[in-house]
Amino acid sequence: MKTICCLFLFILTLSLSAQEVDLTNTVQALKLKINNSEDVERLMWMDSLSRLIYSRTDLGYDSIARSTIDFALELDSTRLALEQSRILMIYTWQELRKPQNAIAFFNDLKEKLPANQHFFELSGVYTQAARNYTMLNRLEKALENYEQAFAYAVQANNQTQMGIIKNVMGNVLSLMGDFQGAAAALQESYEILSESDPEMGWRPKGNLSVLYSQNGLQEEAKKIRLEIIEEARGYASEKNKNEVLNSQFFNQAFDEMLNGSQKERIRFLDSTRVYAFKNGYKYHELQVLVAQLSAYSENGMLDKAEAVKKELDEQREEGESFELDEYNLAMAHYEFAVGNYQRAARLGEREYEKLKNSQFYEGIYMSHGFLAKVYDSLGNLSRAHEHLRAHHKIKDSIETVQKANGFSYYQALYEAEKKDSEIATQKSEIALLNARNRAQNMWITFGGLGILAVLAILYLVWVQNATKRKQQAQARFSRNLIKGQEEERTRVARELHDGVGQKLMLLAKRSKSGEDAAVKSLAMDTLEELRSVSRYLHPATLEKLGFSAAVRAIIDEVDANTDIFFTHSIEDVDDLLNDEKSLQLYRIMQELLNNIVKHSEAGSVSVDIERKAGTIEIVVKDNGKGFSFKEKIRDSASLGMRTILERSKMAGAKLHVDSELSTGTTVSLEMPV
């Protein structure tokens, strides 16, 4: 057996040596890369090296980490410097047990750091500073730095960090004796974490239960712990659930011991053992075994006490650390239970020496109580009386403080409820006033809106009437203008026919008898052109033949004098039209044919005039290049289309133009009769 153990130890030693050699080789390789690189690349290798050898004092972790931080600050890599600083501060108090060194490093560092960026990392560094101040019992400085860390966490908008910091702030306030402040901080921490990370919310809530227990509010503490236990049963993480249930059952068992409820104490310890042994944390396992040994021994359950002691002895043989609170006292209870009073006294004194300068006052008075009992059994009444008196003195002091804090708690609770009641009353009164104000404002608003609506309606009616009047005036002006144009055209046509036309006719007759053919031709052409102008100004065919024949004539004339192919289907509608409507429709046809010839580039045109039930329909269609009717109407230079539109209104007809570029144009007129 010994041979096998020796062989195993030899193999293990070789394995560890090989790992150490690999680590040393990696360190040397990284140092070489650091020496052969510059700037950002060098910083990257320095960061890798400091992380690789974290906590290895023999490999110079402290100096390498500090060099990395200084170089990072030199390159303005503030985030990396902050992260390395946080790790170094943890190392300084965890591994070196020198919180004062961590504080000195922090005070030097914070002068070099910008305060307007990397808020999450700043929060982490200030949190570690506060933790080191707490270890040095400089609680006010600790609280100051926790508050700054919390402010940075707020700026980083990291809810989980905010909740964690508020939790430790509650613990510091508790150490400072500020029961109300501690309770408020822990409650705030729970509210934050229950939103951001529900499976971490139990930590401040558990600390709140401890705070209540320390201040004599055991019922409130138990209520909170049972709530935590119920919540933890629903956790997704089995590891978290086991940790929470272990801690809460254990703490409640301790409270039951203080209350003298031994049966409940043992029940809760049995429950916590189930969960303490699931996560593989040796410290938790040993802590539960020590508590069970003490409980079984005090209550005469020697069989169970022997079994637990056997487990502890096995752990001790395996080399587990026994720096546990109450271990000596638990062993003292066991020795006392089996009648070894002298050994019980020595162990009790050892526990007392360990605790007497601590702030674990419950442990101190329990040690005094136990030693009083042991010395009484040994017949040393003076020592027994001395310890008993110290036991009662400390216990009375604790109970006095607990009563004061309990009274303060209930008084604060009463004041809070009173204030809540006053606030509720005020809110009710404010709600009533608000309701009245809302009703009054509603009437004022509706009245104002009603007045505005009436004014708006009146304004719209006025605008509509003004628009109608303007449109009517424009229509009258257009009609009068067109009427004036027609009268003037008629007058000019008569003048041309009766005056200039007669003289040209005489000139033409005289030129026939002459021998100058050129003069004769010029006279005849001028006379014909004059007659054409006269007909355009005043269509005599319209008066002589009527609307339908006049339209056929003007179509035939255009057909004869252009390359456009015309077709027409014109029904006789003269009996349905008066002189005014005939003239307006004729002028519209003139303008449409004129536009086709000038602008359409059409090859063919069709004109249809049809009688229908109660209407006359005129359709002129060409296959030309088309145009945009809306643009033509908006175009101030396009008088032709505007004249057509105005004449159609004067004739009482509805005009519709259907035209697109490259698709031709269809103009429709529908006039009721």
C-alpha positions as CSV (number, residue, x, y, z in Angstrom):
1,M,0.0,0.0,0.0
2,K,2.8,2.4,1.0
3,T,4.6,1.5,-2.2
4,I,1.5,2.4,-4.3
5,C,1.1,5.8,-2.5
6,C,4.8,6.6,-3.0
7,L,4.5,5.7,-6.7
8,F,1.4,7.9,-7.0
9,L,3.1,10.9,-5.3
10,F,6.2,10.4,-7.6
11,I,4.0,10.5,-10.8
12,L,2.1,13.5,-9.5
13,T,5.4,15.3,-8.7
14,L,6.7,14.6,-12.3
15,S,3.4,15.9,-13.8
16,L,3.5,19.1,-11.8
17,S,7.2,19.6,-12.7
18,A,6.4,19.2,-16.4
19,Q,3.6,21.8,-16.1
20,E,6.0,24.2,-14.3
21,V,8.6,23.7,-17.1
22,D,5.9,24.5,-19.7
23,L,4.8,27.6,-17.8
24,T,8.4,28.8,-17.5
25,N,9.0,28.3,-21.2
26,T,5.8,30.2,-22.1
27,V,6.9,33.1,-19.8
28,Q,10.3,33.3,-21.4
29,A,8.7,33.3,-24.9
30,L,6.3,36.1,-24.0
31,K,9.2,38.1,-22.5
32,L,11.1,37.7,-25.7
33,K,8.1,38.9,-27.7
34,I,7.8,41.9,-25.4
35,N,11.4,42.9,-25.9
36,N,11.1,42.6,-29.7
37,S,7.9,44.5,-30.2
38,E,6.6,48.1,-29.7
39,D,3.5,50.1,-28.8
40,V,0.2,48.3,-29.1
41,E,1.7,44.9,-29.9
42,R,4.1,45.1,-27.0
43,L,1.2,46.1,-24.7
44,M,-0.8,43.0,-25.9
45,W,2.1,40.7,-25.0
46,M,2.5,42.4,-21.6
47,D,-1.2,41.9,-20.9
48,S,-1.0,38.3,-21.8
49,L,2.0,37.7,-19.6
50,S,0.5,39.4,-16.5
51,R,-2.7,37.4,-16.9
52,L,-0.8,34.1,-17.4
53,I,1.3,34.5,-14.2
54,Y,-1.4,36.0,-12.0
55,S,-0.7,35.5,-8.3
56,R,2.7,33.9,-9.0
57,T,4.9,36.0,-6.8
58,D,7.9,33.8,-7.7
59,L,7.5,34.8,-11.3
60,G,7.3,38.5,-10.5
61,Y,3.6,39.1,-11.1
62,D,3.4,42.3,-9.1
63,S,6.2,44.1,-11.0
64,I,5.0,42.9,-14.4
65,A,1.4,43.9,-13.7
66,R,2.5,47.4,-12.6
67,S,4.7,47.7,-15.8
68,T,1.7,46.7,-17.9
69,I,-0.5,49.3,-16.2
70,D,2.1,52.1,-16.7
71,F,2.6,51.3,-20.3
72,A,-1.1,51.1,-21.0
73,L,-1.5,54.6,-19.5
74,E,1.3,55.8,-21.6
75,L,-0.5,54.5,-24.7
76,D,-3.8,55.9,-23.5
77,S,-5.2,52.3,-23.3
78,T,-7.1,53.3,-20.2
79,R,-9.6,50.4,-20.3
80,L,-6.8,47.8,-20.1
81,A,-5.0,49.8,-17.4
82,L,-8.1,49.8,-15.3
83,E,-8.8,46.1,-15.7
84,Q,-5.2,45.2,-14.8
85,S,-5.4,47.6,-11.8
86,R,-8.5,45.9,-10.5
87,I,-6.9,42.5,-10.8
88,L,-3.7,43.7,-9.1
89,M,-5.6,45.1,-6.2
90,I,-7.4,41.8,-5.7
91,Y,-4.1,40.0,-5.7
92,T,-2.6,42.5,-3.1
93,W,-5.3,41.8,-0.5
94,Q,-6.2,38.2,-1.3
95,E,-2.7,36.8,-1.8
96,L,-0.4,39.2,-0.1
97,R,-2.8,40.2,2.7
98,K,-1.6,43.8,2.4
99,P,-4.7,46.0,1.9
100,Q,-2.6,49.1,2.8
101,N,-0.4,48.4,-0.3
102,A,-3.5,48.2,-2.5
103,I,-4.8,51.5,-1.1
104,A,-1.4,53.2,-1.7
105,F,-1.4,51.9,-5.3
106,F,-5.0,53.1,-5.8
107,N,-4.3,56.6,-4.5
108,D,-1.4,56.9,-6.9
109,L,-3.4,55.5,-9.8
110,K,-6.5,57.7,-9.5
111,E,-4.5,60.8,-10.2
112,K,-3.6,59.5,-13.6
113,L,-7.1,58.4,-14.7
114,P,-9.7,60.3,-16.8
115,A,-13.0,60.5,-15.0
116,N,-15.2,60.8,-18.1
117,Q,-14.8,57.4,-19.9
118,H,-14.7,53.6,-19.2
119,F,-17.2,54.0,-16.3
120,F,-17.7,50.3,-15.8
121,E,-14.0,49.6,-15.4
122,L,-13.7,52.7,-13.1
123,S,-16.5,51.3,-11.0
124,G,-14.6,48.0,-10.6
125,V,-11.4,49.7,-9.5
126,Y,-13.2,51.9,-6.9
127,T,-15.1,48.9,-5.6
128,Q,-11.8,47.1,-4.9
129,A,-10.4,50.3,-3.2
130,A,-13.5,50.3,-1.0
131,R,-13.1,46.7,-0.1
132,N,-9.5,47.3,1.0
133,Y,-10.6,50.2,3.1
134,T,-13.1,47.9,4.7
135,M,-10.4,45.4,5.6
136,L,-8.5,48.2,7.3
137,N,-11.6,49.1,9.2
138,R,-11.6,52.6,7.6
139,L,-15.4,52.4,7.0
140,E,-16.1,56.0,6.1
141,K,-13.4,55.9,3.4
142,A,-14.8,52.5,2.3
143,L,-18.3,54.0,2.0
144,E,-17.0,57.1,0.2
145,N,-15.4,54.9,-2.5
146,Y,-18.4,52.6,-2.8
147,E,-20.6,55.6,-3.4
148,Q,-18.2,56.7,-6.2
149,A,-18.1,53.2,-7.6
150,F,-22.0,53.2,-7.6
151,A,-22.0,56.6,-9.4
152,Y,-19.7,55.2,-12.2
153,A,-21.9,52.1,-12.4
154,V,-24.9,54.4,-13.0
155,Q,-23.1,56.2,-15.7
156,A,-22.2,52.8,-17.3
157,N,-25.9,51.9,-17.0
158,N,-24.9,48.5,-15.6
159,Q,-27.7,47.4,-13.3
160,T,-26.0,44.3,-12.0
161,Q,-22.9,46.3,-10.9
162,M,-25.2,48.9,-9.3
163,G,-27.0,46.1,-7.3
164,I,-23.7,44.4,-6.2
165,I,-22.3,47.7,-5.0
166,K,-25.4,48.7,-3.0
167,N,-25.3,45.3,-1.4
168,V,-21.7,45.8,0.0
169,M,-22.6,49.4,0.9
170,G,-25.4,47.9,3.1
171,N,-22.8,45.7,4.8
172,V,-20.5,48.6,5.5
173,L,-23.3,50.7,6.9
174,S,-24.2,47.8,9.1
175,L,-20.6,47.7,10.4
176,M,-20.9,51.4,11.1
177,G,-24.0,50.8,13.2
178,D,-26.4,52.5,10.8
179,F,-29.1,49.9,10.9
180,Q,-31.7,52.0,9.0
181,G,-29.2,53.1,6.3
182,A,-28.0,49.5,5.9
183,A,-31.5,48.1,5.5
184,A,-32.4,50.8,2.9
185,A,-29.2,50.1,0.9
186,L,-29.9,46.3,1.0
187,Q,-33.5,46.8,0.0
188,E,-32.4,49.0,-2.9
189,S,-29.8,46.4,-4.0
190,Y,-32.5,43.7,-4.0
191,E,-34.9,45.8,-6.1
192,I,-32.1,46.4,-8.7
193,L,-30.8,42.9,-8.9
194,S,-34.3,41.3,-8.9
195,E,-34.8,43.1,-12.2
196,S,-31.3,42.8,-13.8
197,D,-30.2,39.4,-12.5
198,P,-32.9,37.6,-10.5
199,E,-30.6,34.7,-9.4
200,M,-28.4,37.3,-7.6
201,G,-31.2,39.0,-5.8
202,W,-31.0,36.6,-2.9
203,R,-27.6,38.0,-1.8
204,P,-28.8,41.5,-0.5
205,K,-32.0,39.9,0.7
206,G,-30.0,37.3,2.7
207,N,-27.8,40.1,4.1
208,L,-30.9,41.9,5.1
209,S,-32.1,38.8,7.0
210,V,-28.7,38.7,8.8
211,L,-29.0,42.4,9.6
212,Y,-32.5,41.8,11.1
213,S,-31.3,38.8,13.1
214,Q,-28.3,40.8,14.5
215,N,-30.7,43.5,15.7
216,G,-33.2,41.2,17.4
217,L,-35.7,40.9,14.6
218,Q,-35.6,37.1,14.3
219,E,-39.1,36.7,13.0
220,E,-38.6,39.2,10.2
221,A,-35.3,37.5,9.4
222,K,-36.9,34.1,9.3
223,K,-39.7,35.3,7.0
224,I,-37.1,36.8,4.6
225,R,-35.1,33.5,4.6
226,L,-38.1,31.4,3.9
227,E,-39.0,33.7,1.0
228,I,-35.4,33.3,-0.4
229,I,-35.7,29.5,-0.1
230,E,-39.0,29.4,-1.9
231,E,-37.6,31.6,-4.7
232,A,-34.3,29.6,-5.0
233,R,-36.3,26.3,-5.6
234,G,-37.2,27.8,-9.0
235,Y,-33.7,28.8,-10.1
236,A,-32.6,27.4,-13.5
237,S,-29.0,27.0,-12.2
238,E,-28.6,24.0,-9.9
239,K,-25.4,25.4,-8.6
240,N,-27.0,28.7,-7.6
241,K,-29.9,26.9,-6.0
242,N,-27.7,24.7,-3.9
243,E,-25.6,27.6,-2.7
244,V,-28.6,29.7,-1.8
245,L,-30.4,26.9,0.1
246,N,-27.2,25.9,1.9
247,S,-26.6,29.5,3.2
248,Q,-30.2,30.2,4.2
249,F,-30.7,26.9,6.0
250,F,-27.4,27.4,7.8
251,N,-28.1,31.0,8.9
252,Q,-31.5,30.0,10.1
253,A,-30.1,27.1,12.1
254,F,-27.7,29.6,13.8
255,D,-30.7,31.9,14.7
256,E,-32.6,28.9,16.1
257,M,-29.6,28.2,18.3
258,L,-29.6,31.8,19.6
259,N,-33.3,31.5,20.3
260,G,-32.8,28.2,22.2
261,S,-34.9,26.2,19.6
262,Q,-32.6,23.2,19.5
263,K,-35.0,21.0,17.6
264,E,-35.4,23.6,14.8
265,R,-31.7,24.2,14.9
266,I,-31.0,20.5,14.1
267,R,-33.7,20.3,11.5
268,F,-32.3,23.3,9.6
269,L,-28.7,21.9,9.9
270,D,-29.9,18.5,8.5
271,S,-31.5,20.4,5.6
272,T,-28.4,22.5,4.8
273,R,-26.2,19.4,4.8
274,V,-28.2,18.1,1.8
275,Y,-27.2,21.2,-0.3
276,A,-23.7,21.9,1.1
277,F,-22.3,18.6,-0.2
278,K,-23.7,19.1,-3.7
279,N,-21.5,21.9,-5.1
280,G,-18.2,20.4,-3.9
281,Y,-17.2,23.5,-1.8
282,K,-15.0,22.0,1.0
283,Y,-15.3,25.0,3.2
284,H,-19.1,24.8,3.2
285,E,-19.0,21.0,3.9
286,L,-16.6,21.5,6.9
287,Q,-18.7,24.4,8.1
288,V,-21.9,22.3,8.2
289,L,-20.0,19.3,9.9
290,V,-18.7,21.6,12.6
291,A,-22.2,23.1,13.2
292,Q,-23.7,19.6,13.4
293,L,-21.0,18.3,15.8
294,S,-21.8,21.2,18.1
295,A,-25.6,20.8,17.9
296,Y,-25.5,17.0,18.3
297,S,-23.1,17.2,21.3
298,E,-25.1,19.9,23.1
299,N,-28.3,17.9,22.7
300,G,-26.9,14.6,23.9
301,M,-27.1,12.9,20.4
302,L,-23.8,11.2,20.9
303,D,-24.2,8.6,18.1
304,K,-24.7,11.3,15.5
305,A,-22.0,13.4,17.1
306,E,-19.5,10.5,16.8
307,A,-20.4,10.0,13.2
308,V,-19.9,13.7,12.3
309,K,-16.6,13.8,14.3
310,K,-15.4,10.8,12.4
311,E,-16.0,12.6,9.1
312,L,-14.1,15.7,10.4
313,D,-11.2,13.5,11.5
314,E,-11.1,12.0,8.0
315,Q,-11.0,15.4,6.4
316,R,-8.3,16.4,8.8
317,E,-6.2,13.4,7.9
318,E,-6.5,14.4,4.2
319,G,-4.9,17.7,5.1
320,E,-8.0,20.0,4.9
321,S,-7.6,23.4,6.5
322,F,-9.5,23.8,9.8
323,E,-9.4,27.6,10.1
324,L,-13.1,27.5,10.7
325,D,-15.2,29.7,13.1
326,E,-16.5,27.7,16.1
327,Y,-14.4,24.5,15.3
328,N,-12.7,24.6,18.6
329,L,-16.0,25.4,20.4
330,A,-17.7,22.5,18.6
331,M,-14.9,20.1,19.6
332,A,-15.2,21.5,23.2
333,H,-18.9,20.7,23.3
334,Y,-18.1,17.2,22.1
335,E,-15.5,16.7,24.7
336,F,-17.8,18.0,27.4
337,A,-20.6,15.7,26.2
338,V,-18.3,12.6,26.6
339,G,-17.0,13.9,30.0
340,N,-13.5,15.1,29.0
341,Y,-13.9,18.4,30.9
342,Q,-10.2,19.4,31.0
343,R,-9.9,19.0,27.2
344,A,-13.2,20.8,26.8
345,A,-11.9,23.7,28.9
346,R,-8.7,24.0,26.8
347,L,-10.6,24.0,23.5
348,G,-13.0,26.5,24.9
349,E,-10.2,28.8,26.0
350,R,-8.6,28.4,22.6
351,E,-11.8,29.5,20.9
352,Y,-12.2,32.4,23.2
353,E,-8.7,33.6,22.5
354,K,-9.4,33.5,18.8
355,L,-12.7,35.5,19.1
356,K,-12.1,38.0,22.0
357,N,-10.8,40.8,19.8
358,S,-13.3,40.2,16.9
359,Q,-16.7,41.7,16.3
360,F,-18.4,38.3,16.5
361,Y,-20.0,39.2,19.8
362,E,-22.4,36.2,19.7
363,G,-19.5,33.9,19.4
364,I,-17.7,35.6,22.4
365,Y,-20.6,35.4,24.7
366,M,-21.3,31.8,23.7
367,S,-17.7,31.0,24.5
368,H,-18.0,32.6,27.9
369,G,-21.2,30.7,28.6
370,F,-19.7,27.4,27.6
371,L,-16.5,28.0,29.8
372,A,-18.7,28.9,32.7
373,K,-20.5,25.6,32.4
374,V,-17.2,23.7,32.0
375,Y,-15.5,25.3,35.0
376,D,-18.6,24.7,37.1
377,S,-18.3,21.0,36.2
378,L,-14.6,21.1,37.1
379,G,-15.4,22.7,40.5
380,N,-13.6,25.9,39.6
381,L,-16.4,28.2,40.7
382,S,-14.4,31.5,40.6
383,R,-13.5,30.9,36.9
384,A,-17.1,29.8,36.3
385,H,-18.5,32.9,37.9
386,E,-16.1,35.1,36.0
387,H,-17.1,33.7,32.6
388,L,-20.8,33.6,33.5
389,R,-20.6,37.3,34.5
390,A,-18.9,38.2,31.2
391,H,-21.4,36.0,29.4
392,H,-24.4,37.9,30.8
393,K,-22.7,41.3,30.4
394,I,-22.1,40.8,26.7
395,K,-25.5,39.2,26.1
396,D,-27.2,42.0,27.9
397,S,-25.3,44.6,25.9
398,I,-26.3,42.8,22.7
399,E,-29.9,42.5,23.7
400,T,-29.9,46.2,24.7
401,V,-28.6,47.2,21.3
402,Q,-31.0,44.8,19.6
403,K,-33.9,46.3,21.5
404,A,-32.8,49.8,20.7
405,N,-32.5,48.9,17.0
406,G,-35.7,46.9,17.1
407,F,-37.5,49.9,18.6
408,S,-35.8,52.1,16.0
409,Y,-37.0,49.7,13.3
410,Y,-40.6,49.6,14.4
411,Q,-40.6,53.3,15.0
412,A,-39.3,53.9,11.5
413,L,-41.8,51.4,10.3
414,Y,-44.6,53.3,12.1
415,E,-43.3,56.6,10.8
416,A,-43.1,55.1,7.3
417,E,-46.7,53.8,7.5
418,K,-47.9,57.1,9.0
419,K,-46.1,58.9,6.2
420,D,-47.6,56.5,3.7
421,S,-51.0,57.1,5.1
422,E,-50.5,60.9,5.0
423,I,-49.2,60.6,1.4
424,A,-52.2,58.4,0.5
425,T,-54.6,61.0,2.0
426,Q,-52.8,63.8,0.2
427,K,-52.8,61.8,-3.0
428,S,-56.6,61.3,-2.6
429,E,-57.1,65.0,-2.1
430,I,-54.8,65.9,-5.0
431,A,-56.7,63.3,-7.1
432,L,-60.0,65.0,-6.2
433,L,-58.7,68.4,-7.0
434,N,-57.2,67.1,-10.2
435,A,-60.5,65.6,-11.1
436,R,-62.2,69.0,-10.5
437,N,-59.5,70.8,-12.4
438,R,-59.8,68.3,-15.2
439,A,-63.5,68.8,-15.4
440,Q,-63.1,72.6,-15.3
441,N,-60.3,72.5,-17.9
442,M,-62.4,70.2,-20.0
443,W,-65.3,72.7,-20.1
444,I,-62.8,75.5,-20.8
445,T,-61.1,73.4,-23.5
446,F,-64.4,72.3,-25.1
447,G,-65.7,75.8,-24.9
448,G,-62.6,77.2,-26.5
449,L,-62.6,74.5,-29.1
450,G,-66.3,75.2,-29.8
451,I,-65.6,78.9,-30.3
452,L,-62.6,78.0,-32.5
453,A,-64.7,75.6,-34.4
454,V,-67.4,78.2,-35.0
455,L,-64.9,80.8,-36.0
456,A,-63.2,78.3,-38.3
457,I,-66.5,77.4,-39.9
458,L,-67.4,81.1,-40.4
459,Y,-64.0,81.7,-41.8
460,L,-64.3,78.7,-44.2
461,V,-67.7,79.8,-45.3
462,W,-66.4,83.4,-45.9
463,V,-63.4,82.0,-47.8
464,Q,-65.7,79.7,-49.8
465,N,-68.1,82.6,-50.6
466,A,-65.1,84.9,-51.4
467,T,-63.7,82.2,-53.7
468,K,-67.1,81.7,-55.4
469,R,-67.5,85.5,-55.9
470,K,-63.9,85.7,-57.3
471,Q,-64.6,82.8,-59.6
472,Q,-67.9,84.3,-60.7
473,A,-66.2,87.6,-61.3
474,Q,-63.5,85.9,-63.3
475,A,-66.1,84.0,-65.3
476,R,-68.1,87.2,-66.0
477,F,-64.9,89.0,-67.0
478,S,-63.9,86.1,-69.3
479,R,-67.4,86.0,-70.9
480,N,-67.4,89.8,-71.3
481,L,-63.9,89.7,-72.8
482,I,-64.8,87.0,-75.3
483,K,-68.1,88.7,-76.1
484,G,-66.2,91.9,-76.6
485,Q,-63.7,90.1,-78.8
486,E,-66.5,88.7,-81.0
487,E,-68.2,92.1,-81.3
488,E,-64.9,93.6,-82.3
489,R,-64.2,90.8,-84.7
490,T,-67.6,91.3,-86.3
491,R,-67.0,95.1,-86.6
492,V,-63.6,94.6,-88.1
493,A,-64.9,91.9,-90.5
494,R,-67.6,94.3,-91.8
495,E,-65.1,97.1,-92.2
496,L,-62.8,94.9,-94.2
497,H,-65.7,93.5,-96.3
498,D,-67.4,96.9,-96.9
499,G,-64.4,99.1,-97.2
500,V,-61.1,97.5,-98.0
501,G,-62.8,94.5,-99.7
502,Q,-64.8,96.7,-102.1
503,K,-61.8,98.7,-103.1
504,L,-59.7,95.6,-103.7
505,M,-62.5,94.1,-105.8
506,L,-62.5,97.3,-108.0
507,L,-58.7,97.1,-108.2
508,A,-58.9,93.5,-109.3
509,K,-61.5,94.3,-112.1
510,R,-59.4,97.1,-113.5
511,S,-56.3,95.0,-113.4
512,K,-58.1,92.5,-115.7
513,S,-58.2,95.0,-118.5
514,G,-54.5,95.8,-118.1
515,E,-51.6,94.0,-119.5
516,D,-49.7,93.6,-116.2
517,A,-50.3,90.0,-115.1
518,A,-48.3,90.3,-111.9
519,V,-50.5,93.2,-110.7
520,K,-53.6,91.2,-111.6
521,S,-52.4,88.1,-109.6
522,L,-51.4,90.2,-106.6
523,A,-54.7,91.9,-106.5
524,M,-56.6,88.6,-106.7
525,D,-54.4,87.0,-104.0
526,T,-54.8,89.9,-101.7
527,L,-58.6,89.9,-102.1
528,E,-58.7,86.2,-101.3
529,E,-56.5,86.6,-98.3
530,L,-58.7,89.5,-97.1
531,R,-61.8,87.4,-97.5
532,S,-60.1,84.5,-95.5
533,V,-59.3,86.9,-92.6
534,S,-62.8,88.3,-92.7
535,R,-64.3,84.8,-92.6
536,Y,-62.1,83.9,-89.6
537,L,-63.0,87.1,-87.8
538,H,-66.7,86.6,-88.5
539,P,-67.8,83.3,-89.9
540,A,-70.5,84.2,-92.4
541,T,-71.1,80.5,-93.1
542,L,-72.2,80.0,-89.5
543,E,-75.0,82.6,-90.1
544,K,-75.9,81.4,-93.6
545,L,-75.6,77.6,-93.2
546,G,-75.8,76.9,-89.5
547,F,-73.4,75.2,-87.0
548,S,-73.3,71.7,-88.5
549,A,-72.6,72.8,-92.1
550,A,-70.1,75.5,-90.9
551,V,-68.1,72.8,-89.0
552,R,-68.1,70.5,-92.1
553,A,-66.9,73.5,-94.2
554,I,-64.1,74.4,-91.9
555,I,-63.0,70.7,-91.7
556,D,-63.0,70.4,-95.5
557,E,-61.0,73.6,-95.8
558,V,-58.3,72.4,-93.4
559,D,-58.4,69.0,-95.1
560,A,-57.8,70.6,-98.5
561,N,-55.0,72.8,-97.4
562,T,-52.9,70.3,-95.2
563,D,-51.5,66.8,-95.4
564,I,-53.6,65.6,-92.5
565,F,-56.3,63.0,-93.3
566,F,-59.7,64.0,-91.8
567,T,-62.8,61.9,-91.3
568,H,-66.0,63.2,-89.8
569,S,-69.5,62.1,-88.7
570,I,-71.5,65.2,-88.0
571,E,-75.2,65.0,-87.2
572,D,-77.4,68.1,-87.7
573,V,-77.8,69.7,-84.3
574,D,-78.7,73.2,-85.4
575,D,-82.2,73.1,-83.9
576,L,-80.7,72.4,-80.5
577,L,-78.4,75.4,-80.4
578,N,-79.0,79.1,-80.1
579,D,-76.8,81.7,-81.8
580,E,-74.6,82.2,-78.7
581,K,-73.9,78.5,-78.2
582,S,-73.4,77.9,-81.9
583,L,-70.8,80.6,-82.0
584,Q,-68.9,79.3,-78.9
585,L,-68.9,75.7,-80.2
586,Y,-67.8,76.9,-83.6
587,R,-64.9,78.9,-82.1
588,I,-63.9,75.9,-80.0
589,M,-63.8,73.7,-83.2
590,Q,-61.8,76.4,-84.9
591,E,-59.2,76.5,-82.0
592,L,-59.0,72.7,-81.8
593,L,-58.4,72.3,-85.5
594,N,-55.9,75.2,-85.4
595,N,-54.0,73.5,-82.5
596,I,-53.9,70.1,-84.4
597,V,-52.5,71.7,-87.5
598,K,-49.9,73.8,-85.6
599,H,-48.7,71.4,-82.8
600,S,-50.0,67.8,-83.0
601,E,-47.9,66.5,-85.9
602,A,-50.9,64.2,-86.4
603,G,-51.4,62.0,-89.6
604,S,-55.2,61.6,-89.2
605,V,-58.0,63.3,-87.3
606,S,-61.6,62.2,-86.7
607,V,-64.5,64.5,-85.7
608,D,-67.8,63.2,-84.4
609,I,-70.8,65.3,-83.5
610,E,-73.7,63.2,-82.2
611,R,-77.2,63.9,-80.8
612,K,-78.0,61.9,-77.7
613,A,-80.8,62.0,-75.1
614,G,-80.7,65.5,-73.7
615,T,-77.1,66.1,-74.8
616,I,-74.9,66.9,-77.7
617,E,-71.5,65.1,-77.8
618,I,-68.5,66.4,-79.7
619,V,-65.4,64.2,-80.0
620,V,-62.2,65.3,-81.8
621,K,-59.5,62.7,-81.9
622,D,-56.0,62.8,-83.4
623,N,-53.0,60.4,-83.5
624,G,-50.4,63.1,-82.8
625,K,-47.6,63.5,-80.3
626,G,-49.9,64.4,-77.4
627,F,-49.3,66.8,-74.5
628,S,-49.9,67.3,-70.8
629,F,-53.3,69.1,-70.3
630,K,-52.5,70.1,-66.7
631,E,-49.2,71.7,-67.7
632,K,-50.8,73.6,-70.6
633,I,-53.5,75.0,-68.3
634,R,-50.9,76.1,-65.8
635,D,-48.7,77.6,-68.5
636,S,-49.5,81.3,-68.7
637,A,-48.4,81.4,-72.4
638,S,-51.0,78.8,-73.4
639,L,-54.0,81.0,-74.1
640,G,-55.6,78.6,-76.6
641,M,-56.5,75.9,-74.1
642,R,-57.6,78.5,-71.6
643,T,-59.9,80.0,-74.2
644,I,-61.3,76.6,-75.1
645,L,-62.0,75.9,-71.5
646,E,-63.7,79.3,-70.9
647,R,-65.8,79.0,-74.1
648,S,-67.0,75.5,-73.1
649,K,-68.2,77.0,-69.8
650,M,-70.0,79.8,-71.6
651,A,-71.7,77.3,-73.8
652,G,-72.6,75.2,-70.7
653,A,-70.6,72.2,-71.9
654,K,-68.3,69.9,-70.0
655,L,-64.8,69.7,-71.4
656,H,-62.6,66.6,-71.1
657,V,-59.1,66.2,-72.5
658,D,-57.4,62.8,-72.6
659,S,-53.9,63.2,-73.8
660,E,-50.5,61.7,-73.0
661,L,-47.1,62.2,-74.7
662,S,-46.7,60.0,-77.8
663,T,-50.3,58.6,-77.5
664,G,-52.4,61.3,-79.3
665,T,-55.2,63.4,-78.0
666,T,-59.0,63.0,-77.5
667,V,-61.1,66.1,-76.7
668,S,-64.7,65.5,-75.6
669,L,-67.4,68.1,-75.2
670,E,-70.8,67.1,-73.6
671,M,-73.4,69.8,-73.6
672,P,-76.9,69.4,-72.2
673,V,-79.8,70.8,-74.2
